[in-house]
Amino acid sequence: MRIALAQVDYTVGDLRANADLVLRLTRQAADSGADLVAFPELTLAGYPPEDLVLRASFRRASQQALHQLATDLAAAGLGEIAVICGYIDDDGQPNGAESGGARNASAFLYGGNVVATYYKHHLPNYGVFDERRYFVPGDRFVVVRHLGVDIAMTICEDLWQDGGPFAVAGRANVGLVVNINGSPYERNKDDVRLPLLQRRAAEASAPIVYVNTVGAQDELVFDGDSMVVKADGSLVLRAPQYVQDLYLVDLDLTAATAVSTEPRTAMRIDRHASTREPRSPLGDLDAPVLAPRMTDEAEVWGALVLGLRDYVQKNGFRSVTLGLSGGIDSAVVAAIAADALGGDRVYGVSMPSVYSSDHSKSDAADLAERIGAHYREVPIAPMVDAFVSTLGLTGLAEENVQARVRGTTLMGISNAEGHLVLATGNKSELAVGYSTIYGDAVGGFAPLKDVPKTLVWALARWRNAVAAERGEKEPIPENSISKPPSAELRPGQLDSDSLPDYELLDAIIARFVDHDEEVTEIVAAGFPEDEVRRIATLVNRAEWKRRQYPPGPKISLKAFGRDRRLPITSRWQEPAPVIE
């Protein structure tokens, strides 16, 4: 059987455009001789649709889009190729009613008809996932006989559960399992997927087609990494990350046999059949794609570039603007923006104050020239003086006025010229509240929101090395990488005046935030107790700032946002008090 994996970038709520994408790629698959083409989870509705699922009108539209798609496929002469795609189903009953409610569903389309539907059995309810809020789990295991092969349908989280639908697949003697996904990117996740697929293929005693979406939706980035694994665990196809395309593979599959009695399984087995019989062997196909693994820095950079590009384009922005301070954070954000959109759509603004060093201004101008960005200088000293003299501000209040004047300047330029403002803060600063609310925290998107400071430096060095290998000009000035970081809000200020060394800070944040370790655990691991307690206190106190920070792409196990939901008003402190 020739199978096509459609690794696609869809948009939440744009049902017509998503259906057109299915039609276009199904045509491409048919022209390549494919018998079946698989699309990702919730292809028609987009993933994750969040509280749109709670709208009856949206659920109805998803159902109507599915049936219209089946009709349109047949009308386009594509009725003889099977299509598996995701959508939202709904039986009109409220969630919680017996066996009723909204469903995260997969449909098998053939001959202008919806031959079968499968409802996601395991609904994830952790991290960024809230599917139990929206959907009712399925209790059926659906098998469709197509071209003489029994094909089982599963969805995303079903793959991650031991003893779930894949165990049922093994008892039902299926010849192939198709698993459609909306699996978000996080660092090193691609290294977990293949071993998991190999275990499930052994459990099902059948090959697995794993197709994942690619693209970004708000703070989530989907990296693709679609795969086909044989029953013996051998990898026969692996699509590249961050690339939308159609990937083909020929599989020799076990023919279905007559079923006398169904085995006893945890799920009821529903069997269906298309009207198509096995056909003659296909002509030779080029060797399937086996994409090489990306390095960590390349993978993260790809996620940040794709996250920014899709956010800008899907929300209708033409360009971006950001403050260029000459420092490492703004330099990396500008380079990401240039890679995502092209330098001609990036508008850098240098906003020197009386405390800005000469190298900050020259480094900012150098960066803009390197990436081909627009550049202007807007001195802020007169505006700062007006605020400070009028209000009689000193100390920290005076420092923060500088940041807020810069933020207001960027927002004014944004309003006048239509650019999206990019915030340039990183995860380390966001964790401990080392930012000025309504100042450097302003913006519509924050590319480094989930990137620790130490990784920012690593990404800068990696991106420059890639440019050097290509014979291109390195995008980030060396001085922006090597000089000590500073907010330059007072004479001689350095980040190290307020924060510990970033290597130490990031290691503690990773344990306290990403892995929810207690203060006592972190101290026991060898970290200085005074610094651990101080950082934990800063993290807890800065929740109110993080709630007002722009969205940004998730790359870690636990990003600030949907992953981590803590109360703003709280008297809880680490470590827990001893109750006698």
C-alpha positions in Angstrom: 0.0 0.0 0.0 1.3 3.5 -0.9 0.7 5.8 2.0 1.1 9.6 2.1 1.8 11.5 5.3 0.6 15.1 5.1 2.7 17.1 7.5 0.8 20.4 7.4 0.4 23.8 9.0 -3.2 24.7 9.5 -4.9 27.6 11.3 -7.3 27.3 14.2 -10.8 28.2 13.2 -10.2 28.6 9.5 -12.2 25.6 8.5 -12.5 26.5 4.8 -8.8 27.1 4.3 -7.9 23.9 6.3 -10.3 21.9 4.1 -8.8 23.4 0.9 -5.4 22.3 2.2 -6.6 18.8 2.5 -8.0 18.9 -1.0 -4.8 20.2 -2.5 -2.5 17.7 -0.8 -4.8 14.8 -1.5 -4.6 15.7 -5.1 -0.8 15.7 -4.8 -1.0 12.3 -3.0 -3.3 10.9 -5.7 -1.0 12.1 -8.5 1.9 10.2 -6.7 -0.1 7.0 -6.7 -1.0 7.0 -3.0 -3.8 4.7 -1.8 -4.2 6.5 1.6 -3.3 10.0 2.9 -3.2 10.8 6.6 -3.6 14.3 8.0 -2.9 15.4 11.6 -5.2 15.7 14.6 -8.1 18.2 14.3 -7.0 19.1 10.8 -10.2 20.9 10.0 -10.7 22.8 13.3 -7.1 23.4 14.1 -5.3 22.5 17.3 -5.7 23.4 20.0 -9.1 25.1 19.6 -9.5 25.7 23.4 -12.8 27.2 24.4 -14.0 27.4 20.8 -15.0 23.8 21.4 -17.6 25.0 24.0 -19.4 26.9 21.2 -22.1 24.8 19.6 -21.8 26.8 16.4 -18.1 25.8 16.1 -18.8 22.2 16.7 -21.5 22.2 14.1 -19.2 23.9 11.6 -16.5 21.3 12.1 -19.0 18.5 11.4 -20.4 20.2 8.4 -16.8 20.9 7.1 -16.1 17.2 7.3 -19.1 16.1 5.3 -18.5 18.8 2.8 -14.9 17.7 2.4 -16.0 14.1 1.7 -18.3 15.5 -1.1 -15.7 17.8 -2.4 -13.1 15.0 -2.6 -15.4 12.9 -4.7 -16.3 15.9 -6.9 -12.7 16.6 -7.5 -12.1 13.0 -8.8 -10.4 12.0 -5.5 -13.0 9.5 -4.3 -10.7 6.5 -4.9 -8.0 7.6 -2.4 -8.7 7.1 1.3 -8.3 10.2 3.5 -7.9 10.1 7.3 -8.1 13.5 9.0 -9.1 15.0 12.3 -12.1 17.1 13.2 -14.5 17.8 16.1 -17.6 15.6 16.3 -20.6 16.2 18.5 -23.8 14.3 19.1 -25.6 17.3 20.5 -25.6 16.0 24.1 -24.0 18.0 26.9 -20.5 16.8 28.0 -20.9 14.4 30.8 -24.1 12.9 29.5 -23.9 9.1 29.1 -21.7 8.4 26.1 -22.4 11.9 24.7 -20.8 15.3 24.0 -18.0 16.8 22.0 -15.3 14.5 20.6 -11.8 14.8 19.4 -12.3 12.6 16.3 -10.7 11.0 13.3 -12.6 10.3 10.1 -11.9 7.8 7.3 -13.2 9.3 4.1 -13.6 7.3 0.9 -15.8 7.5 -2.2 -17.5 10.7 -1.1 -18.6 9.2 2.2 -17.5 9.2 5.9 -16.8 5.5 6.1 -15.9 5.5 9.8 -15.1 7.8 12.7 -12.9 7.2 15.7 -13.0 9.1 19.0 -9.8 9.8 20.9 -9.6 7.4 23.8 -7.0 9.0 26.1 -7.6 12.7 26.7 -4.5 14.5 28.0 -5.0 16.7 31.0 -1.5 17.9 32.0 0.9 20.6 31.0 -0.6 22.6 28.1 -3.4 20.1 27.6 -7.0 20.6 28.9 -8.8 18.0 26.8 -11.0 16.7 29.6 -12.5 20.2 29.8 -13.7 19.9 26.2 -14.1 16.4 25.1 -15.7 13.1 26.1 -13.4 10.0 25.6 -14.2 7.4 23.1 -14.7 3.7 24.0 -14.6 2.1 20.6 -11.6 0.7 18.7 -12.3 1.4 15.0 -10.9 -0.8 12.1 -11.5 -0.1 8.4 -10.7 -2.7 5.8 -9.2 -1.0 2.8 -7.3 -2.7 0.0 -7.6 -5.9 1.9 -5.8 -4.5 5.0 -7.4 -3.9 8.4 -6.4 -0.3 9.3 -6.8 0.9 12.9 -7.3 4.6 13.7 -5.8 6.3 16.8 -5.2 9.9 17.9 -2.1 11.4 19.6 -2.3 10.7 23.3 -3.5 7.1 22.6 0.1 6.5 21.6 1.5 7.5 25.0 -0.6 5.1 27.1 0.5 1.6 28.0 -2.2 -1.0 27.5 -4.4 1.3 25.6 -5.6 1.2 21.9 -2.3 -0.3 20.7 -2.7 -3.3 22.9 -6.3 -3.7 21.5 -4.7 -3.4 18.0 -2.5 -6.4 18.8 -5.5 -8.5 19.8 -7.6 -7.4 16.9 -4.8 -8.5 14.4 -4.8 -5.3 12.4 -2.4 -4.8 9.6 -1.7 -1.1 10.1 -2.2 1.6 12.8 -2.6 5.2 11.7 -1.9 7.7 14.5 -2.7 11.4 13.8 -1.2 14.0 16.1 -1.0 17.5 17.3 2.1 17.0 19.4 3.8 20.2 20.5 7.5 20.7 20.4 9.7 20.7 23.4 13.5 20.2 23.7 14.5 16.6 23.1 11.0 15.4 22.6 11.9 14.1 19.1 14.3 11.7 20.8 11.5 10.2 22.8 9.0 9.7 20.0 10.9 7.0 18.0 11.5 4.6 21.0 7.8 5.1 21.9 6.6 4.2 18.4 8.9 1.2 18.4 7.3 -0.1 21.7 3.8 0.5 20.4 4.6 -1.2 17.1 5.7 -4.3 19.0 2.5 -4.0 21.2 0.3 -3.8 18.1 2.3 -6.3 16.0 1.8 -3.9 13.1 3.4 -1.0 11.4 2.5 2.5 12.7 2.0 5.6 10.6 2.6 8.6 12.9 1.7 12.0 11.2 2.2 15.2 13.2 1.3 18.8 12.3 3.9 21.5 11.7 3.4 25.2 12.5 2.6 27.3 15.5 -0.5 28.3 17.4 -0.1 31.1 19.9 2.6 29.7 22.3 2.7 26.2 21.0 5.1 25.1 18.2 4.5 21.9 16.3 7.6 20.5 14.7 6.3 17.7 12.5 8.8 14.8 12.9 6.3 12.4 11.3 7.4 8.8 11.1 6.6 5.3 9.8 7.8 2.4 11.9 7.4 -1.3 11.0 6.2 -4.0 13.4 9.8 -5.0 14.0 10.6 -1.4 15.1 12.6 -0.5 12.0 12.3 3.1 10.9 11.3 3.5 7.2 10.4 7.1 7.0 11.1 10.2 9.1 10.0 13.7 7.9 12.2 16.7 8.7 11.1 19.1 11.5 9.5 22.4 10.7 8.8 21.6 7.0 5.3 21.4 5.5 5.2 18.8 2.8 3.8 15.4 1.7 5.9 12.3 2.4 5.4 8.9 0.7 6.2 5.4 1.6 5.3 1.9 0.2 4.5 -0.7 2.9 4.0 -4.4 2.5 1.1 -5.1 4.9 -0.5 -8.2 6.2 -3.7 -9.1 4.4 -6.8 -9.2 6.6 -8.5 -12.5 7.4 -12.1 -13.4 8.1 -13.2 -12.6 11.7 -15.2 -15.3 13.3 -15.5 -13.9 16.9 -14.0 -10.7 18.3 -11.4 -11.0 21.0 -12.3 -9.7 24.4 -10.7 -6.3 24.8 -10.9 -3.2 26.9 -12.6 -1.4 24.0 -15.4 -2.5 21.8 -14.1 -3.2 18.3 -16.1 -1.7 15.4 -15.2 -2.9 11.9 -16.0 -1.1 8.7 -14.9 -1.5 5.0 -14.3 0.6 2.0 -15.6 -0.7 -1.3 -12.1 -0.9 -2.9 -10.4 -4.2 -3.4 -6.6 -4.8 -3.6 -5.0 -3.6 -6.8 -1.9 -4.5 -8.8 1.5 -3.6 -7.4 2.5 0.0 -7.8 5.5 1.3 -9.8 8.8 1.9 -7.9 8.8 4.8 -5.4 11.9 6.8 -4.6 13.5 5.9 -1.2 11.4 7.4 1.6 12.8 10.4 3.4 14.9 9.7 6.5 15.6 13.2 7.8 18.8 13.5 9.9 18.5 14.6 13.6 19.0 18.3 14.3 21.3 19.6 16.9 19.8 21.1 20.1 20.5 24.6 19.1 19.2 24.1 15.5 16.1 22.5 16.8 15.4 25.4 19.3 16.2 28.0 16.7 13.8 26.4 14.3 11.0 26.4 16.9 11.6 30.1 17.7 11.7 31.1 14.0 8.5 29.1 13.2 6.7 30.3 16.3 7.4 34.0 15.4 6.6 33.6 11.7 3.3 31.9 12.2 2.2 34.3 14.9 3.0 37.3 12.7 1.4 35.9 9.6 -1.7 34.2 11.1 -2.5 37.3 13.0 -2.2 39.6 10.0 0.9 41.6 10.8 3.2 42.8 8.1 6.3 43.6 10.1 7.9 43.7 13.6 9.7 46.4 15.6 11.9 46.0 18.7 14.3 48.0 20.8 18.0 47.4 19.9 20.1 47.9 22.9 23.3 46.4 21.6 22.9 43.6 24.1 22.6 39.8 23.5 18.8 39.5 24.0 17.7 42.1 21.5 20.4 40.9 19.0 19.1 37.3 19.1 15.5 38.4 18.9 16.3 40.5 15.8 18.2 37.7 14.2 15.3 35.3 14.8 12.9 37.9 13.3 15.1 38.3 10.2 15.2 34.6 9.7 11.5 34.3 10.2 10.3 37.3 8.1 13.3 38.7 6.2 15.3 41.7 7.4 13.2 44.1 5.4 10.3 43.4 7.7 12.2 44.1 10.9 12.4 47.7 12.3 15.0 48.2 14.9 15.0 51.2 17.2 17.9 52.3 19.3 16.7 54.4 22.3 19.8 55.7 24.1 19.6 57.4 27.4 22.3 59.4 29.3 23.6 56.1 30.7 23.9 54.3 27.3 27.4 53.4 26.3 28.8 54.2 22.9 29.3 50.5 22.2 25.6 49.9 22.8 24.6 52.3 20.1 27.3 51.1 17.7 26.5 47.4 18.3 22.8 48.1 17.7 23.6 49.8 14.3 26.0 47.0 13.4 23.4 44.3 14.1 20.8 46.1 11.9 23.2 46.4 9.0 24.2 42.7 9.4 20.6 41.4 9.1 19.4 44.0 6.6 16.9 45.5 9.1 15.5 49.0 9.1 17.2 51.1 11.8 16.6 54.4 13.5 17.8 56.2 16.7 15.4 57.9 19.1 17.2 59.5 22.0 15.0 59.3 25.1 16.8 61.6 27.5 14.5 64.6 27.0 11.4 62.5 27.5 12.9 60.9 30.7 13.9 64.3 32.0 10.3 65.5 31.6 9.0 62.7 33.7 11.7 62.8 36.3 11.6 66.5 36.8 7.8 66.8 36.8 7.3 63.9 39.3 10.6 64.3 41.3 11.6 60.7 40.8 14.9 59.2 42.0 16.5 55.8 42.4 14.6 52.8 41.1 11.6 54.9 40.0 13.9 57.0 37.8 15.5 53.8 36.4 12.1 52.4 35.5 11.0 55.6 33.8 13.7 55.0 31.2 12.4 51.5 30.4 8.8 52.7 30.3 9.7 55.6 28.0 11.3 53.0 25.7 8.2 50.9 25.9 5.9 53.8 25.1 8.1 54.8 22.2 7.9 51.4 20.6 4.2 51.2 21.1 3.8 54.7 19.5 5.8 53.5 16.5 3.7 50.3 16.4 0.5 52.3 16.4 1.7 54.7 13.7 3.2 52.2 11.4 1.4 48.9 12.1 4.4 46.8 13.3 4.1 44.1 16.0 6.3 45.0 19.0 8.6 42.2 20.1 9.6 42.0 23.8 13.2 40.8 24.2 13.2 39.5 27.7 14.4 35.9 28.4 13.1 33.2 30.8 15.8 33.8 33.4 14.7 37.5 33.7 11.0 36.6 33.6 11.5 34.0 36.3 12.9 36.4 38.9 11.0 39.5 37.8 14.1 41.3 36.4 12.1 43.4 34.0 10.1 46.6 34.1 6.4 46.2 33.7 5.1 48.5 31.0 8.7 49.0 30.0 10.9 46.3 28.5 8.0 43.9 29.1 5.7 45.6 26.5 5.0 43.9 23.2 2.7 41.5 21.4 5.1 38.6 21.2 8.2 37.5 23.2 10.4 35.1 21.2 12.8 34.4 24.2 10.1 34.0 26.8 11.0 30.3 27.4 14.7 30.6 26.6 17.1 30.8 29.6 19.9 33.4 29.3 22.6 30.8 29.0 20.8 29.2 26.0 20.5 32.7 24.5 24.2 33.0 24.4 24.5 29.4 23.0 22.0 30.2 20.3 23.9 33.4 19.3 27.2 31.5 18.9 25.5 28.7 17.0 23.7 31.1 14.6 27.0 32.9 13.9 28.8 29.6 13.3 26.1 28.5 10.8 26.5 31.8 8.9 30.3 31.3 8.9 29.9 27.8 7.5 27.7 29.1 4.7 30.1 31.9 3.9 27.6 34.5 5.1 28.1 37.5 7.4 27.6 36.5 11.0 24.3 38.2 12.1 25.2 38.9 15.7 28.1 41.3 16.6 30.8 39.5 18.7 30.7 42.4 21.2 27.0 41.8 21.9 27.9 38.2 22.8 31.0 38.8 24.8 30.3 42.0 26.9 28.8 41.6 30.4 25.0 42.0 30.3 23.6 45.3 31.6 20.2 47.1 31.5 22.2 50.5 31.5 19.7 52.3 33.7 22.3 53.8 36.0 26.1 54.4 35.8 28.2 51.2 35.6 25.1 48.9 36.1 25.6 45.2 35.4 23.1 42.3 35.7 25.5 40.7 38.3 24.7 43.6 40.7 21.3 42.1 41.2 21.5 38.5 40.0 23.8 35.5 40.6 25.9 34.2 37.7 23.5 33.1 35.0 24.9 29.5 34.9 23.9 29.2 38.6 20.6 31.1 38.2 19.5 29.0 35.2 20.3 25.7 36.9 18.2 26.6 39.9 15.3 27.9 37.8 15.3 24.7 35.8 15.0 22.7 39.0 12.5 25.0 40.8 10.3 25.9 37.9 10.6 23.2 35.2 10.8 20.2 37.5 9.0 21.6 40.6 11.8 20.6 43.0 11.5 21.8 46.6 14.1 24.2 48.0 15.5 21.5 50.3 15.9 19.2 47.3 17.8 21.8 45.3 20.1 22.6 48.3 20.7 18.9 48.9 21.9 18.7 45.3 24.8 21.0 46.1 23.4 24.5 45.4 24.1 27.3 47.8 21.2 27.6 50.2 21.1 31.4 50.4 20.9 31.7 46.7 18.3 29.0 46.3 16.1 30.6 48.9 16.5 34.0 47.4 15.7 32.9 43.9 12.7 30.9 45.0 11.4 34.0 46.7 11.9 36.1 43.6 10.2 33.6 41.4 7.2 33.4 43.7 6.9 37.2 44.0 7.1 37.8 40.2 3.9 35.9 39.2 2.0 39.2 38.8 4.5 40.4 36.2 4.5 37.1 34.3 0.7 37.3 34.0 1.0 40.5 32.1 3.9 39.4 29.8 3.3 38.7 26.1 2.9 35.2 24.7 6.0 33.4 23.4 7.0 30.0 22.0 7.2 27.1 24.4 10.4 25.1 24.0 10.9 23.6 27.5 9.3 21.0 29.7 7.5 23.8 31.5 7.0 27.3 30.1 5.5 30.3 31.9 1.9 30.3 30.7 -0.4 27.3 30.2 2.1 24.9 31.6 2.4 26.7 35.0 -0.7 28.1 36.6 0.0 29.6 40.0 -2.1 32.1 42.0 -0.9 35.7 42.0 -2.1 36.3 45.6 -0.5 33.6 47.7 1.4 33.5 51.0 2.9 30.1 50.3 6.7 30.1 50.6 9.4 27.6 50.0 10.3 25.6 52.0 7.0 24.6 53.6 6.7 25.8 57.2 7.0 23.1 59.9 3.5 22.6 61.5 3.8 21.5 65.1 
